[in-house]
Amino acid sequence: MHSGSSWPNAQWVSGQNNNFMQYGDGNSTYRPIVSLDVSAHEFGHGITQFTANLIPGTQESGALNEGFSDIWAACVEHWAAPNKQTWRIGEELFTTTYNCIRDLQNPKSTYTSEGQHPDTYKGSYWDNNGEAHTNSTVLSHWFFLLSQGGTGTNDKANLYNVTGIGIENAQLIAYRAESMYLNSSATYTDAMNTTIQSARELFGNCSPQAAATINAWYAVGLGVGFAPITTASITARKTSATGEPTSYEYTATPYLGATYRWYVSGMANNPQQTDLINVFDWYFPCKTTKSVYCTVSNYCNSATSNSIAKTGECTRLNSFIVSPNPATNTVTISTIQNTSIDQTAISTTFDDVRIYDQQGNVKKYQKNNKTRQTQIYTSDLISGVYTIEITDGTYKERQVLIIQK
């Protein structure tokens, strides 16, 4: 219906008993507000009212409400008048230098009647007070990129590359999310999650359409880019210090949003870990060999890593005597006679003695011939903390030595 005089606007009006659209006849800047895309925009509010019923106003639901109306405006114009400028809203209305109300392809355009709009969630030109028309262009620009594709860097310095899937496929995704999943208080995060869900349901988890949906949201500053898992591998780094039980840190190929399940041979209740992490530590007892591998999976696919086998070193503390300790010029090393000692430790005689500094450098070495006791001169060692290691050729044991001068 026609509304007022010189009113440069159009509106969907919802009432308790009826719903209608009203159109202004423009002013010196605007021609009558009855262009095809503006009419479709107002019909879009009607669609929203009877589907997601997004609450108008300054919450993100209000921005989504306006964004979906611009999406439906573009879809109707593309279908009914493909020679028009699909991605500009209201391009036919102006008698002045403005070329549209909002530009879905280039929201930051300086030629729109509403001024510059954001193309990135909470980026440049985002209205922190929540003005719905201003903040709507994050959704509508997402739809443009999903339809047409694009590359660039957004306001969060994220490089993006979106392969367009065509407006026909994009509108199926948007409508499914709006009509089936979004509710009246939905946020931009809800819009991202439900459109991704809709794309997967319509086209498949690893489909080009699902990938484009994810990448288009990343382009406007939400979520992470599509990252299918292609390969998985792990590396191992020893984390135990001299004299400590053997342990390793395992690191897997990093994938954003992936789940890592770690497996260890000979341990019950595999997998040992299912958290969203890619680093793990394990303890290896003396002469015990374990193989570790992991599986990496996400919403799309999974891969199994290589397996790494490691054997625990045979290290025991305090199974031999160092005297005196602290020492100055000499130190005597004697094994402990104990028939109950673990068979993985040195129980009687030893062959070699090494003294390490705190950086792991060998400072003293002495060769023995299956003795139970030996003496080492330490007069050339400076004051500090060292480690004495004895070995019988198979096992080795360590103990702290303090030199005081």
C-alpha positions, 0 to 999 in steps of 0.5 A: 500500500502507498504510505504518506507523502514524500516518505523515502522508505518501504516497510513490512508491517506485521499485525495481530490480524493482518500483515502488509507492506507499505511503500513511500513515494520518495523525495528529492533523493529517492524515486518511489520505493517500489523497485523489484529488489526492495519489494523482495526485501520487504517480502523477505521480512515476511518470510523471516517472520513465519520461519526463524522469526528473528527479533528486529532491533539492535541485537544480532538477530536484528542484523540477521533479519535485515541480512536475510531480507537482502539475500532474498532481494538478491535471489528474486532479482537474479531470478526475475531480472538477471540483467539488473545489478543483483548485488546492489539493493535499491540501485534504481531508486536514486536521483543523485550520485548514490548507486544503491542503499547497500552493496552486498559485493562491496559493503564498504562502498562510499556510494551507498545512501546508508554509508559504508558497511562492514564486510567482516564480523566486528571489523571496520564500520561494524556498529557496536550499538547494533544498528541492524541495517549496518551490521546486516552486510556481514551476512549478505556479504557472506552470501555473495562470497558463497555464491560468487566466490572471492579472494582477499584479506579481511579486517582480521588479517585472515587470507581467504579464498572462496570458490563460489557455488552459484546463487541457486545452491547458496539460497538452498543453504540459507533458506534451510538454515532460516526455516529449520534451525534459526530461532528468534534470538539467533546470533551470527555464530548461530547463523554460521553453525546452522548454514554449515550444518545445512550445507552438509545435510544438503550436499555432504560433509566434504562437498565443495558446497560445505567447504565454500560455506565454511570458507565464506564465513572465515572470509567475513571473520567467523570460524576457521577455514575448511581443512580436510585431513589429508595425512597424519604424522607424529614426531617424538622428543625425549623430555626426561632429564638425566637420572629421571624415568624415560618419557617422550613428548609426541606431536602430531600434524596440526589441524584446526578443529581436529580430534586426536586419539592416541594409542599405546601398545600394551596398554588397556583402554585404548585410546589413551586420550581423546581431547582436542590436543596434539601433544602427549607425554608417556613414561617408559619403564626400564627395558620396556618398549612401547609403540605410540600412534594417533588417529586424527579426525574432523567432521570430514575425514580421518587419517592414522599416523605413523607409529614410533617405538621407544624403549625405556632406559634402565636408570636407578638412583641410590643403588650405589654409594658415592663417598664423600658427597659432597667431594673435593679431590677424590670420590669413591664409588661402591655398588650395594650388595643386595640380592633383592635388587631389581634385575634391570639394575646393576647388582654387583660389578660395573665397567665404566664410570662417567661424570657429567656436568649439568649440560650433559657434557662428559667431564670424567671417564674411567674404564674399570674391569668388572669391579665393585668399587673404584676411586676417581680423582675430581681435583680438576672439577670446579665446584658445582652439581654433577651426575655420576653414571656407572654401567655394566655394558647393559644397564646404567645407573646415575646419582648426583655428585656435588663438588665443593672447593 
